[in-house]
Amino acid sequence: MDSTLEYLVSKIEERCKDIQTSLGDGSAKTYDQYQYSVGNIQGLLTVKYIIQDLAKRMENDEDE
């Protein structure tokens, strides 16, 4: 995987862990705050999977 894409994936994973930790610490005082945090995690994971798919496509293009 390209170093730039690896950096992006690592930052996304780091942010997801931060949000999960804050949820575990009880930072979400309302259900709306909880939903917002879960939505952020879902969005970040979606972007992570898109980046990983892009990396695979780039590797396949290089092989051809």
mmCIF file of the N, C-alpha and C atoms, coordinates in Angstrom:
data_MODEL
# 
_entry.id   MODEL 
# 
loop_
_atom_site.group_PDB 
_atom_site.id 
_atom_site.type_symbol 
_atom_site.label_atom_id 
_atom_site.label_alt_id 
_atom_site.label_comp_id 
_atom_site.label_asym_id 
_atom_site.label_entity_id 
_atom_site.label_seq_id 
_atom_site.pdbx_PDB_ins_code 
_atom_site.Cartn_x 
_atom_site.Cartn_y 
_atom_site.Cartn_z 
_atom_site.occupancy 
_atom_site.B_iso_or_equiv 
_atom_site.pdbx_formal_charge 
_atom_site.auth_seq_id 
_atom_site.auth_comp_id 
_atom_site.auth_asym_id 
_atom_site.auth_atom_id 
_atom_site.pdbx_PDB_model_num 
ATOM 1   N N  . MET A 1 1  ? 0.860   -1.179 0.000   1.00 0.00 ? 1  MET A N  1 
ATOM 2   C CA . MET A 1 1  ? 0.000   0.000  0.000   1.00 0.00 ? 1  MET A CA 1 
ATOM 3   C C  . MET A 1 1  ? 0.899   1.233  0.000   1.00 0.00 ? 1  MET A C  1 
ATOM 4   N N  . ASP A 1 2  ? 0.502   2.208  -0.742  1.00 0.00 ? 2  ASP A N  1 
ATOM 5   C CA . ASP A 1 2  ? 1.199   3.486  -0.827  1.00 0.00 ? 2  ASP A CA 1 
ATOM 6   C C  . ASP A 1 2  ? 1.334   4.102  0.575   1.00 0.00 ? 2  ASP A C  1 
ATOM 7   N N  . SER A 1 3  ? 2.455   4.748  0.847   1.00 0.00 ? 3  SER A N  1 
ATOM 8   C CA . SER A 1 3  ? 2.695   5.300  2.184   1.00 0.00 ? 3  SER A CA 1 
ATOM 9   C C  . SER A 1 3  ? 1.677   6.373  2.562   1.00 0.00 ? 3  SER A C  1 
ATOM 10  N N  . THR A 1 4  ? 1.216   7.133  1.587   1.00 0.00 ? 4  THR A N  1 
ATOM 11  C CA . THR A 1 4  ? 0.202   8.153  1.868   1.00 0.00 ? 4  THR A CA 1 
ATOM 12  C C  . THR A 1 4  ? -1.106  7.505  2.293   1.00 0.00 ? 4  THR A C  1 
ATOM 13  N N  . LEU A 1 5  ? -1.487  6.447  1.584   1.00 0.00 ? 5  LEU A N  1 
ATOM 14  C CA . LEU A 1 5  ? -2.723  5.747  1.932   1.00 0.00 ? 5  LEU A CA 1 
ATOM 15  C C  . LEU A 1 5  ? -2.586  5.053  3.283   1.00 0.00 ? 5  LEU A C  1 
ATOM 16  N N  . GLU A 1 6  ? -1.410  4.491  3.560   1.00 0.00 ? 6  GLU A N  1 
ATOM 17  C CA . GLU A 1 6  ? -1.175  3.875  4.871   1.00 0.00 ? 6  GLU A CA 1 
ATOM 18  C C  . GLU A 1 6  ? -1.317  4.908  5.984   1.00 0.00 ? 6  GLU A C  1 
ATOM 19  N N  . TYR A 1 7  ? -0.794  6.099  5.741   1.00 0.00 ? 7  TYR A N  1 
ATOM 20  C CA . TYR A 1 7  ? -0.903  7.178  6.728   1.00 0.00 ? 7  TYR A CA 1 
ATOM 21  C C  . TYR A 1 7  ? -2.370  7.533  6.975   1.00 0.00 ? 7  TYR A C  1 
ATOM 22  N N  . LEU A 1 8  ? -3.135  7.670  5.905   1.00 0.00 ? 8  LEU A N  1 
ATOM 23  C CA . LEU A 1 8  ? -4.556  7.994  6.054   1.00 0.00 ? 8  LEU A CA 1 
ATOM 24  C C  . LEU A 1 8  ? -5.292  6.915  6.845   1.00 0.00 ? 8  LEU A C  1 
ATOM 25  N N  . VAL A 1 9  ? -5.040  5.651  6.507   1.00 0.00 ? 9  VAL A N  1 
ATOM 26  C CA . VAL A 1 9  ? -5.697  4.547  7.214   1.00 0.00 ? 9  VAL A CA 1 
ATOM 27  C C  . VAL A 1 9  ? -5.322  4.563  8.689   1.00 0.00 ? 9  VAL A C  1 
ATOM 28  N N  . SER A 1 10 ? -4.043  4.801  8.986   1.00 0.00 ? 10 SER A N  1 
ATOM 29  C CA . SER A 1 10 ? -3.623  4.814  10.396  1.00 0.00 ? 10 SER A CA 1 
ATOM 30  C C  . SER A 1 10 ? -4.278  5.965  11.164  1.00 0.00 ? 10 SER A C  1 
ATOM 31  N N  . LYS A 1 11 ? -4.416  7.115  10.523  1.00 0.00 ? 11 LYS A N  1 
ATOM 32  C CA . LYS A 1 11 ? -5.071  8.256  11.180  1.00 0.00 ? 11 LYS A CA 1 
ATOM 33  C C  . LYS A 1 11 ? -6.560  7.988  11.405  1.00 0.00 ? 11 LYS A C  1 
ATOM 34  N N  . ILE A 1 12 ? -7.194  7.338  10.442  1.00 0.00 ? 12 ILE A N  1 
ATOM 35  C CA . ILE A 1 12 ? -8.608  6.983  10.581  1.00 0.00 ? 12 ILE A CA 1 
ATOM 36  C C  . ILE A 1 12 ? -8.788  6.001  11.732  1.00 0.00 ? 12 ILE A C  1 
ATOM 37  N N  . GLU A 1 13 ? -7.923  4.980  11.798  1.00 0.00 ? 13 GLU A N  1 
ATOM 38  C CA . GLU A 1 13 ? -7.999  3.997  12.881  1.00 0.00 ? 13 GLU A CA 1 
ATOM 39  C C  . GLU A 1 13 ? -7.765  4.662  14.236  1.00 0.00 ? 13 GLU A C  1 
ATOM 40  N N  . GLU A 1 14 ? -6.818  5.591  14.271  1.00 0.00 ? 14 GLU A N  1 
ATOM 41  C CA . GLU A 1 14 ? -6.525  6.325  15.506  1.00 0.00 ? 14 GLU A CA 1 
ATOM 42  C C  . GLU A 1 14 ? -7.745  7.121  15.970  1.00 0.00 ? 14 GLU A C  1 
ATOM 43  N N  . ARG A 1 15 ? -8.394  7.783  15.035  1.00 0.00 ? 15 ARG A N  1 
ATOM 44  C CA . ARG A 1 15 ? -9.583  8.589  15.377  1.00 0.00 ? 15 ARG A CA 1 
ATOM 45  C C  . ARG A 1 15 ? -10.725 7.698  15.855  1.00 0.00 ? 15 ARG A C  1 
ATOM 46  N N  . CYS A 1 16 ? -10.913 6.551  15.204  1.00 0.00 ? 16 CYS A N  1 
ATOM 47  C CA . CYS A 1 16 ? -11.954 5.611  15.637  1.00 0.00 ? 16 CYS A CA 1 
ATOM 48  C C  . CYS A 1 16 ? -11.701 5.151  17.065  1.00 0.00 ? 16 CYS A C  1 
ATOM 49  N N  . LYS A 1 17 ? -10.457 4.828  17.368  1.00 0.00 ? 17 LYS A N  1 
ATOM 50  C CA . LYS A 1 17 ? -10.106 4.389  18.723  1.00 0.00 ? 17 LYS A CA 1 
ATOM 51  C C  . LYS A 1 17 ? -10.364 5.501  19.736  1.00 0.00 ? 17 LYS A C  1 
ATOM 52  N N  . ASP A 1 18 ? -10.045 6.740  19.364  1.00 0.00 ? 18 ASP A N  1 
ATOM 53  C CA . ASP A 1 18 ? -10.294 7.875  20.253  1.00 0.00 ? 18 ASP A CA 1 
ATOM 54  C C  . ASP A 1 18 ? -11.784 8.007  20.573  1.00 0.00 ? 18 ASP A C  1 
ATOM 55  N N  . ILE A 1 19 ? -12.604 7.903  19.551  1.00 0.00 ? 19 ILE A N  1 
ATOM 56  C CA . ILE A 1 19 ? -14.052 8.011  19.746  1.00 0.00 ? 19 ILE A CA 1 
ATOM 57  C C  . ILE A 1 19 ? -14.563 6.851  20.593  1.00 0.00 ? 19 ILE A C  1 
ATOM 58  N N  . GLN A 1 20 ? -14.083 5.638  20.319  1.00 0.00 ? 20 GLN A N  1 
ATOM 59  C CA . GLN A 1 20 ? -14.502 4.471  21.091  1.00 0.00 ? 20 GLN A CA 1 
ATOM 60  C C  . GLN A 1 20 ? -14.098 4.610  22.548  1.00 0.00 ? 20 GLN A C  1 
ATOM 61  N N  . THR A 1 21 ? -12.905 5.118  22.783  1.00 0.00 ? 21 THR A N  1 
ATOM 62  C CA . THR A 1 21 ? -12.442 5.328  24.155  1.00 0.00 ? 21 THR A CA 1 
ATOM 63  C C  . THR A 1 21 ? -13.311 6.338  24.879  1.00 0.00 ? 21 THR A C  1 
ATOM 64  N N  . SER A 1 22 ? -13.629 7.431  24.191  1.00 0.00 ? 22 SER A N  1 
ATOM 65  C CA . SER A 1 22 ? -14.458 8.447  24.839  1.00 0.00 ? 22 SER A CA 1 
ATOM 66  C C  . SER A 1 22 ? -15.864 7.911  25.107  1.00 0.00 ? 22 SER A C  1 
ATOM 67  N N  . LEU A 1 23 ? -16.381 7.078  24.205  1.00 0.00 ? 23 LEU A N  1 
ATOM 68  C CA . LEU A 1 23 ? -17.686 6.453  24.467  1.00 0.00 ? 23 LEU A CA 1 
ATOM 69  C C  . LEU A 1 23 ? -17.602 5.535  25.677  1.00 0.00 ? 23 LEU A C  1 
ATOM 70  N N  . GLY A 1 24 ? -16.525 4.783  25.758  1.00 0.00 ? 24 GLY A N  1 
ATOM 71  C CA . GLY A 1 24 ? -16.338 3.885  26.894  1.00 0.00 ? 24 GLY A CA 1 
ATOM 72  C C  . GLY A 1 24 ? -16.187 4.624  28.209  1.00 0.00 ? 24 GLY A C  1 
ATOM 73  N N  . ASP A 1 25 ? -15.644 5.841  28.137  1.00 0.00 ? 25 ASP A N  1 
ATOM 74  C CA . ASP A 1 25 ? -15.478 6.665  29.339  1.00 0.00 ? 25 ASP A CA 1 
ATOM 75  C C  . ASP A 1 25 ? -16.758 7.393  29.724  1.00 0.00 ? 25 ASP A C  1 
ATOM 76  N N  . GLY A 1 26 ? -17.800 7.230  28.920  1.00 0.00 ? 26 GLY A N  1 
ATOM 77  C CA . GLY A 1 26 ? -19.086 7.838  29.245  1.00 0.00 ? 26 GLY A CA 1 
ATOM 78  C C  . GLY A 1 26 ? -19.242 9.266  28.787  1.00 0.00 ? 26 GLY A C  1 
ATOM 79  N N  . SER A 1 27 ? -18.511 9.650  27.744  1.00 0.00 ? 27 SER A N  1 
ATOM 80  C CA . SER A 1 27 ? -18.582 11.040 27.289  1.00 0.00 ? 27 SER A CA 1 
ATOM 81  C C  . SER A 1 27 ? -19.929 11.390 26.661  1.00 0.00 ? 27 SER A C  1 
ATOM 82  N N  . ALA A 1 28 ? -20.622 10.400 26.123  1.00 0.00 ? 28 ALA A N  1 
ATOM 83  C CA . ALA A 1 28 ? -21.927 10.662 25.512  1.00 0.00 ? 28 ALA A CA 1 
ATOM 84  C C  . ALA A 1 28 ? -22.975 10.735 26.622  1.00 0.00 ? 28 ALA A C  1 
ATOM 85  N N  . LYS A 1 29 ? -23.412 11.942 26.903  1.00 0.00 ? 29 LYS A N  1 
ATOM 86  C CA . LYS A 1 29 ? -24.366 12.156 27.996  1.00 0.00 ? 29 LYS A CA 1 
ATOM 87  C C  . LYS A 1 29 ? -25.812 11.926 27.567  1.00 0.00 ? 29 LYS A C  1 
ATOM 88  N N  . THR A 1 30 ? -26.032 12.007 26.259  1.00 0.00 ? 30 THR A N  1 
ATOM 89  C CA . THR A 1 30 ? -27.383 11.785 25.744  1.00 0.00 ? 30 THR A CA 1 
ATOM 90  C C  . THR A 1 30 ? -27.323 10.743 24.636  1.00 0.00 ? 30 THR A C  1 
ATOM 91  N N  . TYR A 1 31 ? -28.481 10.219 24.291  1.00 0.00 ? 31 TYR A N  1 
ATOM 92  C CA . TYR A 1 31 ? -28.547 9.250  23.199  1.00 0.00 ? 31 TYR A CA 1 
ATOM 93  C C  . TYR A 1 31 ? -28.162 9.907  21.878  1.00 0.00 ? 31 TYR A C  1 
ATOM 94  N N  . ASP A 1 32 ? -28.502 11.180 21.713  1.00 0.00 ? 32 ASP A N  1 
ATOM 95  C CA . ASP A 1 32 ? -28.127 11.904 20.495  1.00 0.00 ? 32 ASP A CA 1 
ATOM 96  C C  . ASP A 1 32 ? -26.612 11.991 20.353  1.00 0.00 ? 32 ASP A C  1 
ATOM 97  N N  . GLN A 1 33 ? -25.917 12.255 21.445  1.00 0.00 ? 33 GLN A N  1 
ATOM 98  C CA . GLN A 1 33 ? -24.455 12.313 21.414  1.00 0.00 ? 33 GLN A CA 1 
ATOM 99  C C  . GLN A 1 33 ? -23.868 10.938 21.092  1.00 0.00 ? 33 GLN A C  1 
ATOM 100 N N  . TYR A 1 34 ? -24.466 9.905  21.638  1.00 0.00 ? 34 TYR A N  1 
ATOM 101 C CA . TYR A 1 34 ? -24.027 8.539  21.350  1.00 0.00 ? 34 TYR A CA 1 
ATOM 102 C C  . TYR A 1 34 ? -24.212 8.231  19.863  1.00 0.00 ? 34 TYR A C  1 
ATOM 103 N N  . GLN A 1 35 ? -25.383 8.547  19.326  1.00 0.00 ? 35 GLN A N  1 
ATOM 104 C CA . GLN A 1 35 ? -25.657 8.310  17.913  1.00 0.00 ? 35 GLN A CA 1 
ATOM 105 C C  . GLN A 1 35 ? -24.684 9.078  17.026  1.00 0.00 ? 35 GLN A C  1 
ATOM 106 N N  . TYR A 1 36 ? -24.375 10.301 17.410  1.00 0.00 ? 36 TYR A N  1 
ATOM 107 C CA . TYR A 1 36 ? -23.440 11.120 16.644  1.00 0.00 ? 36 TYR A CA 1 
ATOM 108 C C  . TYR A 1 36 ? -22.061 10.457 16.598  1.00 0.00 ? 36 TYR A C  1 
ATOM 109 N N  . SER A 1 37 ? -21.608 9.975  17.739  1.00 0.00 ? 37 SER A N  1 
ATOM 110 C CA . SER A 1 37 ? -20.300 9.321  17.803  1.00 0.00 ? 37 SER A CA 1 
ATOM 111 C C  . SER A 1 37 ? -20.273 8.034  16.989  1.00 0.00 ? 37 SER A C  1 
ATOM 112 N N  . VAL A 1 38 ? -21.322 7.250  17.098  1.00 0.00 ? 38 VAL A N  1 
ATOM 113 C CA . VAL A 1 38 ? -21.409 6.009  16.323  1.00 0.00 ? 38 VAL A CA 1 
ATOM 114 C C  . VAL A 1 38 ? -21.442 6.336  14.830  1.00 0.00 ? 38 VAL A C  1 
ATOM 115 N N  . GLY A 1 39 ? -22.147 7.371  14.458  1.00 0.00 ? 39 GLY A N  1 
ATOM 116 C CA . GLY A 1 39 ? -22.187 7.797  13.059  1.00 0.00 ? 39 GLY A CA 1 
ATOM 117 C C  . GLY A 1 39 ? -20.816 8.211  12.552  1.00 0.00 ? 39 GLY A C  1 
ATOM 118 N N  . ASN A 1 40 ? -20.060 8.891  13.412  1.00 0.00 ? 40 ASN A N  1 
ATOM 119 C CA . ASN A 1 40 ? -18.697 9.265  13.039  1.00 0.00 ? 40 ASN A CA 1 
ATOM 120 C C  . ASN A 1 40 ? -17.845 8.024  12.790  1.00 0.00 ? 40 ASN A C  1 
ATOM 121 N N  . ILE A 1 41 ? -17.956 7.047  13.664  1.00 0.00 ? 41 ILE A N  1 
ATOM 122 C CA . ILE A 1 41 ? -17.192 5.810  13.503  1.00 0.00 ? 41 ILE A CA 1 
ATOM 123 C C  . ILE A 1 41 ? -17.585 5.124  12.202  1.00 0.00 ? 41 ILE A C  1 
ATOM 124 N N  . GLN A 1 42 ? -18.880 5.047  11.930  1.00 0.00 ? 42 GLN A N  1 
ATOM 125 C CA . GLN A 1 42 ? -19.344 4.412  10.688  1.00 0.00 ? 42 GLN A CA 1 
ATOM 126 C C  . GLN A 1 42 ? -18.791 5.137  9.464   1.00 0.00 ? 42 GLN A C  1 
ATOM 127 N N  . GLY A 1 43 ? -18.816 6.446  9.500   1.00 0.00 ? 43 GLY A N  1 
ATOM 128 C CA . GLY A 1 43 ? -18.288 7.226  8.384   1.00 0.00 ? 43 GLY A CA 1 
ATOM 129 C C  . GLY A 1 43 ? -16.800 7.019  8.194   1.00 0.00 ? 43 GLY A C  1 
ATOM 130 N N  . LEU A 1 44 ? -16.062 7.029  9.295   1.00 0.00 ? 44 LEU A N  1 
ATOM 131 C CA . LEU A 1 44 ? -14.618 6.821  9.219   1.00 0.00 ? 44 LEU A CA 1 
ATOM 132 C C  . LEU A 1 44 ? -14.285 5.437  8.678   1.00 0.00 ? 44 LEU A C  1 
ATOM 133 N N  . LEU A 1 45 ? -15.015 4.429  9.138   1.00 0.00 ? 45 LEU A N  1 
ATOM 134 C CA . LEU A 1 45 ? -14.766 3.069  8.647   1.00 0.00 ? 45 LEU A CA 1 
ATOM 135 C C  . LEU A 1 45 ? -15.101 2.943  7.166   1.00 0.00 ? 45 LEU A C  1 
ATOM 136 N N  . THR A 1 46 ? -16.147 3.622  6.732   1.00 0.00 ? 46 THR A N  1 
ATOM 137 C CA . THR A 1 46 ? -16.492 3.610  5.306   1.00 0.00 ? 46 THR A CA 1 
ATOM 138 C C  . THR A 1 46 ? -15.348 4.188  4.486   1.00 0.00 ? 46 THR A C  1 
ATOM 139 N N  . VAL A 1 47 ? -14.810 5.318  4.930   1.00 0.00 ? 47 VAL A N  1 
ATOM 140 C CA . VAL A 1 47 ? -13.690 5.941  4.228   1.00 0.00 ? 47 VAL A CA 1 
ATOM 141 C C  . VAL A 1 47 ? -12.469 5.020  4.252   1.00 0.00 ? 47 VAL A C  1 
ATOM 142 N N  . LYS A 1 48 ? -12.225 4.381  5.379   1.00 0.00 ? 48 LYS A N  1 
ATOM 143 C CA . LYS A 1 48 ? -11.090 3.450  5.487   1.00 0.00 ? 48 LYS A CA 1 
ATOM 144 C C  . LYS A 1 48 ? -11.215 2.329  4.462   1.00 0.00 ? 48 LYS A C  1 
ATOM 145 N N  . TYR A 1 49 ? -12.403 1.744  4.342   1.00 0.00 ? 49 TYR A N  1 
ATOM 146 C CA . TYR A 1 49 ? -12.601 0.655  3.393   1.00 0.00 ? 49 TYR A CA 1 
ATOM 147 C C  . TYR A 1 49 ? -12.454 1.138  1.948   1.00 0.00 ? 49 TYR A C  1 
ATOM 148 N N  . ILE A 1 50 ? -12.884 2.352  1.671   1.00 0.00 ? 50 ILE A N  1 
ATOM 149 C CA . ILE A 1 50 ? -12.720 2.919  0.331   1.00 0.00 ? 50 ILE A CA 1 
ATOM 150 C C  . ILE A 1 50 ? -11.234 3.097  0.015   1.00 0.00 ? 50 ILE A C  1 
ATOM 151 N N  . ILE A 1 51 ? -10.479 3.592  0.978   1.00 0.00 ? 51 ILE A N  1 
ATOM 152 C CA . ILE A 1 51 ? -9.038  3.775  0.781   1.00 0.00 ? 51 ILE A CA 1 
ATOM 153 C C  . ILE A 1 51 ? -8.350  2.432  0.568   1.00 0.00 ? 51 ILE A C  1 
ATOM 154 N N  . GLN A 1 52 ? -8.724  1.431  1.356   1.00 0.00 ? 52 GLN A N  1 
ATOM 155 C CA . GLN A 1 52 ? -8.127  0.110  1.197   1.00 0.00 ? 52 GLN A CA 1 
ATOM 156 C C  . GLN A 1 52 ? -8.470  -0.488 -0.171  1.00 0.00 ? 52 GLN A C  1 
ATOM 157 N N  . ASP A 1 53 ? -9.696  -0.276 -0.627  1.00 0.00 ? 53 ASP A N  1 
ATOM 158 C CA . ASP A 1 53 ? -10.090 -0.746 -1.950  1.00 0.00 ? 53 ASP A CA 1 
ATOM 159 C C  . ASP A 1 53 ? -9.284  -0.031 -3.033  1.00 0.00 ? 53 ASP A C  1 
ATOM 160 N N  . LEU A 1 54 ? -9.097  1.262  -2.875  1.00 0.00 ? 54 LEU A N  1 
ATOM 161 C CA . LEU A 1 54 ? -8.290  2.039  -3.808  1.00 0.00 ? 54 LEU A CA 1 
ATOM 162 C C  . LEU A 1 54 ? -6.863  1.506  -3.858  1.00 0.00 ? 54 LEU A C  1 
ATOM 163 N N  . ALA A 1 55 ? -6.302  1.199  -2.700  1.00 0.00 ? 55 ALA A N  1 
ATOM 164 C CA . ALA A 1 55 ? -4.935  0.672  -2.646  1.00 0.00 ? 55 ALA A CA 1 
ATOM 165 C C  . ALA A 1 55 ? -4.828  -0.652 -3.404  1.00 0.00 ? 55 ALA A C  1 
ATOM 166 N N  . LYS A 1 56 ? -5.813  -1.516 -3.246  1.00 0.00 ? 56 LYS A N  1 
ATOM 167 C CA . LYS A 1 56 ? -5.817  -2.795 -3.965  1.00 0.00 ? 56 LYS A CA 1 
ATOM 168 C C  . LYS A 1 56 ? -5.901  -2.568 -5.465  1.00 0.00 ? 56 LYS A C  1 
ATOM 169 N N  . ARG A 1 57 ? -6.750  -1.637 -5.865  1.00 0.00 ? 57 ARG A N  1 
ATOM 170 C CA . ARG A 1 57 ? -6.884  -1.340 -7.295  1.00 0.00 ? 57 ARG A CA 1 
ATOM 171 C C  . ARG A 1 57 ? -5.584  -0.781 -7.862  1.00 0.00 ? 57 ARG A C  1 
ATOM 172 N N  . MET A 1 58 ? -4.922  0.069  -7.092  1.00 0.00 ? 58 MET A N  1 
ATOM 173 C CA . MET A 1 58 ? -3.647  0.634  -7.541  1.00 0.00 ? 58 MET A CA 1 
ATOM 174 C C  . MET A 1 58 ? -2.583  -0.454 -7.672  1.00 0.00 ? 58 MET A C  1 
ATOM 175 N N  . GLU A 1 59 ? -2.575  -1.390 -6.732  1.00 0.00 ? 59 GLU A N  1 
ATOM 176 C CA . GLU A 1 59 ? -1.614  -2.498 -6.801  1.00 0.00 ? 59 GLU A CA 1 
ATOM 177 C C  . GLU A 1 59 ? -1.899  -3.374 -8.007  1.00 0.00 ? 59 GLU A C  1 
ATOM 178 N N  . ASN A 1 60 ? -3.164  -3.628 -8.286  1.00 0.00 ? 60 ASN A N  1 
ATOM 179 C CA . ASN A 1 60 ? -3.532  -4.440 -9.449  1.00 0.00 ? 60 ASN A CA 1 
ATOM 180 C C  . ASN A 1 60 ? -3.152  -3.751 -10.748 1.00 0.00 ? 60 ASN A C  1 
ATOM 181 N N  . ASP A 1 61 ? -3.305  -2.426 -10.799 1.00 0.00 ? 61 ASP A N  1 
ATOM 182 C CA . ASP A 1 61 ? -2.937  -1.676 -11.991 1.00 0.00 ? 61 ASP A CA 1 
ATOM 183 C C  . ASP A 1 61 ? -1.429  -1.716 -12.225 1.00 0.00 ? 61 ASP A C  1 
ATOM 184 N N  . GLU A 1 62 ? -0.655  -1.710 -11.149 1.00 0.00 ? 62 GLU A N  1 
ATOM 185 C CA . GLU A 1 62 ? 0.798   -1.776 -11.263 1.00 0.00 ? 62 GLU A CA 1 
ATOM 186 C C  . GLU A 1 62 ? 1.247   -3.151 -11.752 1.00 0.00 ? 62 GLU A C  1 
ATOM 187 N N  . ASP A 1 63 ? 0.506   -4.186 -11.399 1.00 0.00 ? 63 ASP A N  1 
ATOM 188 C CA . ASP A 1 63 ? 0.852   -5.543 -11.794 1.00 0.00 ? 63 ASP A CA 1 
ATOM 189 C C  . ASP A 1 63 ? 0.605   -5.780 -13.279 1.00 0.00 ? 63 ASP A C  1 
ATOM 190 N N  . GLU A 1 64 ? -0.267  -5.005 -13.871 1.00 0.00 ? 64 GLU A N  1 
ATOM 191 C CA . GLU A 1 64 ? -0.630  -5.227 -15.282 1.00 0.00 ? 64 GLU A CA 1 
ATOM 192 C C  . GLU A 1 64 ? 0.318   -4.565 -16.224 1.00 0.00 ? 64 GLU A C  1 
# 
